[in-house]
Amino acid sequence: MPKETALSDQHSDTPNIDDALFPGIDRDRLFSGAPSVHPARILILYGSLRARSYSRLAAEEAVRILTRLGAEVRMFNPSGLPLVDDGVDATHPKVRELRDLASWCEGMVWSSPERHGAMTGLMKTQIDWIPLSEGAVRPTQGKTLAVMQVSGGSQSFNAVNQMRVLGRWMRMLTIPNQSSIPKAFQEFDEAGRMRPSPLYDRIVDVMEELMKFTLLTRDRADYLVDRYSERKESAEALMKRVNLSAAT
């Protein structure tokens, strides 16, 4: 009978991997070190400019919950934010404000209405103005994200699903839980406060989960999203520069 071989022996041959750039998991970087003690920094974006915007009202409830949980929360007002590629650049005051907040924060909440089966254009415009990279910095990479939506009709998940795709594209750590509020006009009182309900409890759940993930990952976010392919690309670029300098 053939000698049995452990799977680890059969599948450990990886000649395509550069061993110098693949040291394995650094448990010290992953688990050690004193945790940061400053309040978690959370940025909230909402997707409607109506005077009685339910996505904003839901976001304001999130602010209250996060503040009670000990976070420092800032909310971006998208009024005056120009369209992307409409004759303005990143020096526009509202664009600069948004980008500075995106760099400042350690986590985000995106709250959008669902309009025509999708997030609003205003919500997408805010996300589009946040760059994947700004110089050598990726302003959203490794940061946490919670998504919420409000609807005028029955419950839907189109907007939160779209925002999840965008969060992944922005290299964010989107938490598992989410909030979707159907018939939002019934869920808020005249003062703009959300009425007690399981829908409100879900927002509490989402914010509590966001805080846990943010506190757990913020000190090691850079390591969590450190990629072999990018280390390899950086090493190859460095080698090309060295070779070019040597040749000249």
C-alpha positions, 0 to 999 in steps of 0.5 A: 500500500502507498505510504500515507502523506499528510495534506500539509506535506502534499500542498506546501510546495508553492514555487510561485511565491517569493519567500522573502515577501511571504513571511507568514502571519506575524502574530505579534503584529496581529495581537500584541501592543497596547490598544489606543485609548482615544475615542473611536473616530466615526464619520457619518455620510447621508444621502439626501438634502430634503428638509425632512431627510429620513436618511439624515434623521436615521444618521442622527440617531446613529450619532446619539448611539455612537456618542453614548458608546464613547465615540467621537462622531462627525457628520458631513453636510453634503450641501454644496458638494459639486458633482465629480468632473464638473469643472472642479477639483479636490481644492474645492472647499467641500471636497477638501472638507470631505477628504479631510474627514475621511482621513481623520476617521477610523470608521464610517456610517453610510446612510442613504435613501433608496431611490429607483432601486438604488442609493441616491446620486448624492450618496454616490457623489460623496463616495466618488469624491473620496479617492482610493489613494491620495499620494502614498495614503489610502484614506479608507483602507482598513477602516470600518463601515456600517451601511443603512438605508431608508425606504418610502415603501416596503423593506428593501436592501438594494441600497445597502447591498450597493454600498457594501460593494463600494465599501469592499472596493474602497478596501473597507471592513464592512461589518456584517449587520446593517439597517433597512427602514421601510416606510420611514415616514411612519418611523419618526415623530414630529421632532424628527426622533425615531419611535421605539421599534425593532427597527430602532433596535436594529440601528442600536445593534449596528452601531454597537457592532461597528464600535466593537469592530472599530476598536478591535481593528483600528490599531492593526488595520494596516497589517490586516490589509497588507497584501502580498501582491502589493509587497511584491509590486513595491519590491519590483519597482524598487529593484527597477529604480536601483537598476536604473540608478546603477546604469546611470 
